[in-house]
Amino acid sequence: MTAKRQLLTGLLAGALVWFLGYIIVPPTTGRTALGYQALPEGMNVPANADGQPVADNGRRIYADACLSCHQPLGQGLSTVFPPLRGTDWVTGSPERLILAVLHGITGPIQVNGTTFNSFMPGFGQQLDDEELVAVLNYIRNSWGNQGSPLDTSLVANVRQRSATRQSPWRSQQELESFLGDLFPETVEPAAP
């Protein structure tokens, strides 16, 4: 075996041992645990139109699926991952938001005047309509956002109308073109 191959084999074996140790003996909870992503204590749990707290399910799904990129307070990560706080991507067109979360998006998008060019996976296969509604209502009404509540019938309609989509949107332009073609009622008329 060459020295290069031995080094690679050693590194892979070490990574495997570490990974198995991490799985078998998971780290204790706390800020020092690897992958610590707990939401800050007292984080806003928004209320729905009836004044009832939104199910913790949305918060849990956010923590599991979204937090690592979009961060605990929805602030995003510099120019890598866009913010969810204070953006019309979250509080604007519900159909656009649902399409982005269902199918994912890669390529350039504009959020609050900043261009982001990274990858967001689609969650349409992992989350059912109720789970999507829970997490979307959570982000639409957290961190100062004030989005209208969504319901499962809207998510089911968007899912059904975009069912032929098999890959992430390649850009904001592609997503919005699809939105305009399939959901013309959501497109605002151009200014005169």
Secondary structure by P-SEA (a helix, b strand, c coil): ccaaaaaaaaaaaaaaaaaaaaaacccccccccccccccccccccccccccccccaaaaaaaaacccccccccccccccccccccccccccccaaaaaaaaaccccccccccccccbbbbbbccccccaaaaaaaaaaaacccccccccccaaaaaaaaaaacccccccccaaaaaaaaaaccccccccccc
